Amino acid sequence: MNPIQERLSQITRRHFFKTGGLGLGTAALASLESGRLPLQAATPEMKATGGLPGVPHFAPKAKQAIYLFMAGSPSQLDTLDYKPKLDELFDKDLPEEVRKGQRLTTMTSGQSRFPLAPSKFKFQKYDNGGDGAWVSELLPHTAGIVKDISIVRSLWTEAINHDPAITYICTGNQLPGRASLGSWLSYGLGSMNENLPSFVVLTSTWSGRQQAQALYNRLWGSGFLASKYAGVSLRSKGDPVLFLSNPPGVPSKLRRRMLDTLAEMNQNEFDQIGDPEIQTRISQYEMAFRMQTSVPELTDISKETKATLDMYGPEVHKPGTFAYHCLLARRMAERGVRFSQIFHRGWDQHANIAGDLPKQCKDIDQPAAALVKDLKQR
């Protein structure tokens, strides 16, 4: 039996009505969107493909975002949140009016006491054009850009454990299954470069303790959105993207013919079944083929000036480091990548803060500050 016909024979009643409902919903949405056309026409023309009509509904100042994610969470008391009062309260128990009955983690719930302690690191106040900003000695390069950044101290969370907390901040919900921030931007605003993904993920090496919190692809997944909006992870060894290079003995022309045949087969299946994931599969194959040229050019930093490379620090020459990834993020922004997210692990310092935290801060301090300066001067 024809495989497509065989699959059609297995379509359930529920699948039939779901497919039909999608068609009616699309028609209804089209009639609603027609009323928004004047709004779309009023917004400045954006050089992007895909995305939702009329979005954004205002003239945006920013077209792309770079998200530097310190997985495990840096100790704010030792970096950017100076609390001199703790010197006076050393070894005194945390007052109940401060905790306010908040639940404790498994690691701390068995403690007989909850003593306070100040940071072991020195802080200095720097001119930020306002009331000044206190920065730890661990972040000397960050201290030099305080006029160009905002330090927010009013954040709070309902999640007290790492996995639900990191899922929450990346997707807006503690439960897995929701679309990530980069996926939403890719879905709503579209792509600005057809030769590169609109959402790219980079996972950096780190210098602190190696028993770090795990990262899961749901943190950059598309959830209930089409899978084409998920983040594409670039690797630091071998092909930046899996299977990017042609297999041995397969020239580009042959691979092009193979993709054309595969696209025709997938299109036939889509015409019969109407599964939108089939269209995603076709577009991802085409993207992978175009990335054979665009990604090697992206990751080749040999044409960067010596001044630029020196600004990011010595680790910039080592693929996979945070410094190298910060420079790649700037290069991706220049090439129209909508959302870049860099994960740096190893920040879960329950112990040995004096030994591990300086190593972690050294990994990220100079490159992150250099990225801000580099973007500002372009």
C-alpha positions as CSV (number, residue, x, y, z in Angstrom):
1,M,0.0,0.0,0.0
2,N,1.1,3.6,-0.6
3,P,2.6,4.8,2.7
4,I,0.7,8.1,2.5
5,Q,-2.6,6.3,1.8
6,E,-1.9,4.0,4.7
7,R,-1.4,6.9,7.0
8,L,-4.6,8.5,5.8
9,S,-6.5,5.4,6.6
10,Q,-5.3,5.7,10.2
11,I,-6.6,9.3,10.7
12,T,-9.1,9.3,13.6
13,R,-12.4,11.2,13.8
14,R,-10.8,13.5,16.4
15,H,-7.9,14.3,14.0
16,F,-10.4,15.0,11.2
17,F,-12.4,17.5,13.2
18,K,-9.1,19.0,14.5
19,T,-7.8,19.6,11.0
20,G,-11.1,21.0,9.8
21,G,-11.3,23.3,12.8
22,L,-7.8,24.6,12.0
23,G,-8.9,25.5,8.5
24,L,-12.0,27.3,9.7
25,G,-10.0,29.0,12.4
26,T,-7.5,30.3,9.9
27,A,-10.3,31.8,7.8
28,A,-11.8,33.4,10.8
29,L,-8.4,34.8,11.9
30,A,-7.9,36.2,8.4
31,S,-11.1,38.2,8.6
32,L,-10.1,39.6,12.0
33,E,-6.6,40.5,10.9
34,S,-8.0,42.4,7.9
35,G,-9.2,45.0,10.4
36,R,-5.6,45.5,11.6
37,L,-4.1,46.3,8.3
38,P,-4.1,50.0,8.8
39,L,-2.1,49.5,12.0
40,Q,0.4,47.4,10.2
41,A,0.7,50.0,7.4
42,A,1.4,52.6,10.0
43,T,4.4,50.9,11.5
44,P,7.8,51.3,9.9
45,E,8.7,48.7,7.4
46,M,10.9,46.0,8.9
47,K,13.2,43.9,6.9
48,A,11.9,40.6,8.3
49,T,10.1,37.6,6.9
50,G,7.4,35.7,8.8
51,G,6.1,36.9,12.1
52,L,2.6,38.1,12.8
53,P,0.9,41.0,10.9
54,G,0.8,44.3,12.8
55,V,3.4,43.2,15.3
56,P,4.9,45.1,17.0
57,H,2.2,47.7,17.3
58,F,4.7,50.5,17.8
59,A,8.0,51.6,16.3
60,P,10.6,49.5,18.1
61,K,14.0,50.8,19.1
62,A,15.5,47.3,19.4
63,K,15.3,44.7,16.7
64,Q,17.4,41.9,18.4
65,A,18.3,40.7,21.9
66,I,21.3,39.0,23.5
67,Y,20.5,37.1,26.7
68,L,23.5,36.3,29.0
69,F,22.2,33.6,31.3
70,M,24.2,32.6,34.4
71,A,22.7,29.2,35.2
72,G,22.7,28.5,38.9
73,S,22.5,32.2,39.8
74,P,25.5,34.3,40.9
75,S,25.5,35.3,44.6
76,Q,24.0,38.8,44.4
77,L,25.4,39.6,47.9
78,D,28.9,39.1,46.6
79,T,28.6,40.9,43.2
80,L,26.0,43.7,42.8
81,D,23.9,43.9,46.0
82,Y,26.0,45.6,48.6
83,K,24.6,45.1,52.2
84,P,27.0,46.7,54.7
85,K,24.4,46.1,57.5
86,L,25.4,42.4,57.5
87,D,28.8,43.3,59.0
88,E,26.9,44.4,62.2
89,L,24.6,41.4,62.1
90,F,27.3,38.7,61.6
91,D,26.4,35.4,63.3
92,K,22.9,36.7,64.3
93,D,19.9,34.6,63.3
94,L,17.7,35.8,60.4
95,P,14.8,37.6,61.9
96,E,11.4,36.0,61.2
97,E,10.0,39.4,60.0
98,V,12.5,39.1,57.1
99,R,11.7,35.5,56.2
100,K,7.9,36.1,56.7
101,G,7.2,32.4,56.8
102,Q,8.6,31.5,53.4
103,R,9.2,27.8,52.9
104,L,12.7,26.5,53.1
105,T,14.6,24.3,50.7
106,T,15.5,20.7,51.6
107,M,19.1,21.8,52.0
108,T,18.4,24.3,54.7
109,S,15.2,23.1,56.4
110,G,17.2,20.8,58.7
111,Q,19.4,23.6,60.1
112,S,19.0,24.5,63.8
113,R,20.0,28.1,63.1
114,F,20.0,30.5,60.2
115,P,22.9,32.8,60.9
116,L,23.7,35.9,58.8
117,A,27.1,36.6,57.3
118,P,28.5,39.5,55.2
119,S,30.3,39.2,51.9
120,K,34.0,38.3,52.0
121,F,34.6,40.6,49.0
122,K,35.2,44.4,48.9
123,F,32.7,46.8,47.3
124,Q,33.2,50.2,45.8
125,K,30.7,52.8,44.6
126,Y,31.0,53.9,41.0
127,D,29.5,56.9,39.2
128,N,26.5,55.7,37.1
129,G,25.1,59.2,36.3
130,G,22.7,58.9,39.3
131,D,23.0,57.9,42.9
132,G,25.9,55.7,42.2
133,A,26.3,51.9,41.9
134,W,28.0,49.5,44.3
135,V,30.0,46.8,42.5
136,S,32.1,44.0,43.9
137,E,35.9,43.8,43.4
138,L,35.1,40.5,41.5
139,L,33.6,42.6,38.6
140,P,36.1,45.3,37.7
141,H,35.2,45.5,34.0
142,T,31.5,45.6,34.8
143,A,32.2,48.5,37.1
144,G,33.5,50.4,34.1
145,I,30.1,50.2,32.3
146,V,27.7,51.0,35.1
147,K,26.5,54.1,33.1
148,D,25.4,51.8,30.3
149,I,23.5,49.1,32.3
150,S,20.6,48.9,34.7
151,I,20.8,46.9,38.0
152,V,17.4,45.7,39.0
153,R,17.0,44.7,42.7
154,S,13.2,44.3,42.8
155,L,12.9,40.8,41.2
156,W,11.4,37.9,43.1
157,T,10.3,34.4,42.3
158,E,7.8,31.8,43.5
159,A,10.2,29.0,42.6
160,I,12.8,28.0,45.3
161,N,14.5,25.1,43.4
162,H,16.8,25.4,40.4
163,D,14.9,23.4,37.8
164,P,11.4,25.0,38.1
165,A,13.1,28.4,38.6
166,I,15.2,28.2,35.5
167,T,12.2,26.9,33.5
168,Y,10.1,29.7,34.9
169,I,12.5,32.5,33.9
170,C,13.0,31.0,30.4
171,T,9.4,30.2,29.6
172,G,7.2,32.1,32.0
173,N,6.0,29.0,33.8
174,Q,7.5,26.5,36.2
175,L,5.9,23.6,34.4
176,P,7.6,22.3,31.2
177,G,5.8,22.6,27.9
178,R,5.6,26.4,27.4
179,A,7.4,28.3,24.6
180,S,10.7,30.0,25.5
181,L,11.3,33.7,25.3
182,G,13.4,33.4,22.1
183,S,10.7,31.3,20.5
184,W,8.0,33.9,21.1
185,L,10.2,36.6,19.6
186,S,10.9,34.4,16.6
187,Y,7.2,33.6,16.2
188,G,6.0,37.1,16.6
189,L,8.6,39.2,14.8
190,G,9.9,36.8,12.2
191,S,13.4,36.3,10.8
192,M,15.8,39.0,9.6
193,N,18.2,36.6,7.8
194,E,17.0,33.6,5.8
195,N,20.5,32.0,6.0
196,L,20.7,31.9,9.8
197,P,18.2,30.8,12.5
198,S,16.3,33.6,14.2
199,F,17.0,32.0,17.6
200,V,20.5,30.7,18.5
201,V,21.7,29.1,21.7
202,L,25.3,28.9,22.9
203,T,26.4,26.9,26.0
204,S,29.8,28.1,27.3
205,T,32.5,26.3,29.3
206,W,33.0,27.4,32.9
207,S,35.9,27.5,35.4
208,G,34.1,26.8,38.7
209,R,33.1,23.5,40.1
210,Q,32.2,21.1,37.3
211,Q,29.2,19.5,39.1
212,A,26.9,22.1,37.6
213,Q,23.1,22.2,37.2
214,A,21.9,20.4,34.0
215,L,20.5,22.3,31.1
216,Y,17.5,21.0,29.2
217,N,16.4,21.9,25.7
218,R,13.0,22.9,26.9
219,L,14.7,26.1,28.1
220,W,15.0,27.1,24.4
221,G,12.2,24.9,23.1
222,S,9.1,26.1,21.2
223,G,6.6,24.4,23.4
224,F,3.2,24.4,21.7
225,L,4.5,26.7,18.9
226,A,5.8,25.1,15.7
227,S,9.2,23.5,16.2
228,K,10.8,25.9,13.7
229,Y,10.7,28.6,16.4
230,A,12.9,26.6,18.8
231,G,16.4,27.7,19.5
232,V,19.2,26.2,17.4
233,S,22.2,25.2,19.5
234,L,25.6,25.9,18.1
235,R,28.4,23.5,19.2
236,S,32.0,24.5,19.9
237,K,33.6,21.3,18.5
238,G,33.1,19.6,15.1
239,D,30.2,20.9,13.0
240,P,28.7,24.0,14.8
241,V,25.3,22.3,13.9
242,L,25.0,18.5,13.8
243,F,25.2,17.1,10.3
244,L,25.9,20.6,8.8
245,S,28.8,19.3,6.6
246,N,28.1,17.0,3.7
247,P,28.8,13.3,4.3
248,P,32.1,12.0,2.8
249,G,31.8,11.5,-0.9
250,V,28.6,13.7,-1.2
251,P,29.2,16.9,-3.1
252,S,27.0,20.0,-2.6
253,K,25.2,19.5,-6.0
254,L,24.2,15.9,-5.1
255,R,23.0,17.0,-1.6
256,R,21.0,19.8,-3.3
257,R,19.2,17.2,-5.5
258,M,18.6,15.0,-2.5
259,L,17.0,17.8,-0.6
260,D,14.8,18.7,-3.6
261,T,13.6,15.2,-3.9
262,L,13.0,15.0,-0.1
263,A,11.1,18.3,-0.2
264,E,8.9,17.0,-3.0
265,M,8.0,13.9,-1.0
266,N,7.4,15.9,2.1
267,Q,5.2,18.3,0.2
268,N,3.1,15.4,-1.2
269,E,2.6,14.2,2.4
270,F,1.6,17.7,3.5
271,D,-0.9,18.0,0.7
272,Q,-2.5,14.7,1.9
273,I,-2.4,15.2,5.6
274,G,-2.0,18.9,6.3
275,D,0.3,18.5,9.3
276,P,2.1,21.9,9.8
277,E,5.2,20.1,11.2
278,I,5.8,18.7,7.7
279,Q,6.3,22.3,6.4
280,T,8.6,22.9,9.3
281,R,10.6,19.9,8.3
282,I,10.9,21.2,4.7
283,S,12.0,24.7,5.8
284,Q,14.6,23.3,8.3
285,Y,16.2,21.1,5.7
286,E,16.5,24.2,3.5
287,M,17.9,26.3,6.3
288,A,20.5,23.6,7.1
289,F,21.7,23.7,3.4
290,R,22.0,27.5,3.5
291,M,23.8,27.4,6.8
292,Q,26.6,25.4,5.2
293,T,27.8,28.7,3.9
294,S,26.6,31.2,6.5
295,V,27.7,29.4,9.7
296,P,31.4,29.0,8.8
297,E,31.6,32.7,7.9
298,L,29.8,33.5,11.1
299,T,32.2,31.5,13.3
300,D,35.4,32.8,11.6
301,I,36.7,35.6,13.8
302,S,40.0,35.9,12.0
303,K,39.0,39.2,10.4
304,E,38.1,40.9,13.7
305,T,40.6,43.7,14.6
306,K,43.3,43.0,17.3
307,A,41.7,45.8,19.4
308,T,38.4,44.1,19.3
309,L,39.8,40.7,20.2
310,D,41.9,42.2,23.1
311,M,38.8,43.9,24.4
312,Y,37.1,40.5,24.9
313,G,40.2,39.0,26.6
314,P,42.5,36.1,26.0
315,E,39.8,33.5,26.2
316,V,38.1,34.8,23.0
317,H,40.5,32.7,20.9
318,K,39.1,29.5,22.5
319,P,35.9,28.2,20.9
320,G,33.3,27.4,23.5
321,T,34.4,29.9,26.1
322,F,32.1,32.7,27.3
323,A,34.3,35.3,25.7
324,Y,34.2,33.6,22.3
325,H,30.4,33.3,22.5
326,C,30.0,36.9,23.4
327,L,31.8,37.9,20.3
328,L,29.7,35.4,18.2
329,A,26.6,37.0,19.7
330,R,27.7,40.4,18.4
331,R,28.4,38.9,15.0
332,M,25.1,37.2,15.0
333,A,23.3,40.4,15.9
334,E,25.0,42.1,12.9
335,R,23.8,39.4,10.7
336,G,20.2,39.7,11.8
337,V,19.8,36.8,14.3
338,R,16.8,37.9,16.3
339,F,17.6,36.3,19.7
340,S,20.9,34.9,21.0
341,Q,21.1,33.2,24.4
342,I,24.4,32.3,26.0
343,F,24.2,29.9,29.0
344,H,27.2,29.9,31.4
345,R,26.9,27.2,34.1
346,G,28.5,26.6,37.4
347,W,27.0,29.4,39.5
348,D,25.3,27.2,42.1
349,Q,27.8,27.9,44.9
350,H,26.4,26.3,48.1
351,A,30.0,26.1,49.4
352,N,33.5,27.4,48.6
353,I,32.2,30.7,47.4
354,A,35.7,32.3,48.1
355,G,37.3,29.7,45.8
356,D,34.7,29.3,43.0
357,L,33.1,32.7,42.6
358,P,36.2,34.6,41.6
359,K,36.8,32.0,38.8
360,Q,33.3,32.3,37.6
361,C,33.3,36.1,37.6
362,K,36.6,36.1,35.7
363,D,35.0,34.0,33.0
364,I,32.2,36.5,32.4
365,D,33.3,39.9,33.6
366,Q,35.6,41.2,30.8
367,P,33.6,39.5,27.9
368,A,30.2,40.8,29.0
369,A,31.5,44.3,29.5
370,A,33.3,44.1,26.2
371,L,30.1,43.1,24.5
372,V,28.3,46.2,25.8
373,K,31.1,48.4,24.7
374,D,31.4,46.7,21.3
375,L,27.7,47.1,20.6
376,K,27.6,50.7,21.8
377,Q,30.4,51.8,19.4
378,R,28.8,50.2,16.3
